[in-house]
Amino acid sequence: MIKKLILLLIVTFNLNYIANAEQKDFFNDAKELYEKESYDDSKFLFQRNIVYNPKDSKSYLYLAKIFKKEENKRELEKNINTVLLLEPKNEEAMYLLIDIELERSNFSKAEQLREDFKKICSNLCDKIASINKRLKEFEKQDAS
């Protein structure tokens, strides 16, 4: 009886180890496919990675980028919001959300997000100038 229990534990441990090893490759494989512009295949693997790792903000971010390329605004925003829920200081997701709000002409929300972005930026701070420029262009259009 004890031998069977030990054997069962060993088998269970090995199966879990194999499953974990496979799921770790989903993100890296998906990222490689994304970089090769194989968006449908990478989307599938990012989604599969999320099944095993639902708090992986990087997978949601890449999905958002794919949906942006596909011009699927609903899924783009859904994935950006998930990234920001999991990682509120994600600069890239914040910048994408600002872009969405500017496209919607929701200037007050874009300005609020810009202020939040200024507080968290460390790698994408150069994007603040382009945000400011776009906001000024919209203000000029409104004034005309």
N, C-alpha and C positions, 0 to 999 in steps of 0.2 A: 504493500500500500504506500509506504513512504517513497519507494523507488518510483512509483507511478506519479506521485505528487511532484517529486523533484524533476522528473522527466517533463511533466506538463509545464512546470515553471520555466525550465530551460527552453522549451519550444516556444512558449509565449514570449519570453524575453527576446529570443532570436527573431521572431516575427515582428515584434515591435521595433527592434533595431533596424531590420530591413525596411519596414514601412517608413521610419523616420529618415533613413538614408535616402530613400527615393523622393520623399517630399522636399528635402533640402535642395534637390536639383531642380525642382519646378521653377523657382524664381530665377536662378542663374540661366537655365535653358530658355525661359521666357524672355529674359533680358537680351540674350544673344539673338534670339529671333526678332525682337523689337529693333535692335540695332541693324539687323539685316533687312528691315522694313517688311518683315513677314508678320503683319499686324494680326491677321485672323488667328494664326497659330500661336502667336505670343499671347493674345488675349485669352485663348483657351487655357494656356498654362498658368497665366496670372490668376485666372478665376479658380483653377484647380488648386493653386497654392493657397488661395484664400480659404478654400474648404478645409485644408489642414491647418492653416495658420490665419484665423480670421482677424487677428490684430496686426497684420503685416501692412503697415501704412505704405510701404514702397510699392507693393503690388497694386493697391488702390490708385496710387499716383500714376503709375504706368498705364493702368486702365484708363484713367482720366485723359492722359496724353493721346491714347489710341482713339478714344471717343471724340476728342477734339479734332483729330485728323479726319475722322469719319463724319464730322459735323453733327454728332448726336449730342445735342446740348443737354438734354435731360439726364443722360447717363454720365456725361462729363461733370455736371454739377453734383450729381449724387455721389460720385466717387471723390470729388474734391472735398465735399462736406465730410465724407467719411475719413479722409486723410486728416483734415483739421480737427475732427473729433478725437482721433487717436493720437495726433501729434500737432497740437495747436500752434506750435512755432515752426511749422514747415513752410519755409519761404516760397518754395516753388508753387505749392498748392495755394498759398495766399495770393501770389501774383496771378495765378490763373483765375482765381475768384474775382480779383479786381478787374481783370480783363473782361470777364463775363458781365460784371456790373456796368462797366463802361459801355459795352456793346448794347446793354439794355437802356442806356442813358440814365441810369440810376446813380447820379452824381453824388448825392449825399452819402449813399452807402459806399461808393468808391472812395470818397474822401475819408470816411471813417476807417475803411480797410487800409488805406494808404498810411494813416497815422499808426495803426497797429503794425503794419509792415515795417515802418521806420524803426519801431521799437525792437523788432526781432531780427532784422536783416543783418547778415554777416557776410554772406557770399554773393547775394544778388542786390546789394545796395545800389549798384549802378542802374537798376531798373526804376528807381524812384524818379529819376530825371525824365524817363519816358512816360511814366504815369502822370507826372506834373504837366508835361507837354500836352498829353492827350486831354487832361482836364481843362487846361487853358484853351485848347482848340474848341472844346465843347462850349466853354463859356463865351468865346467869341461868336460862335454860331448862334447861341441863345440871344446874345446882345443884338444881332443883326435882324 
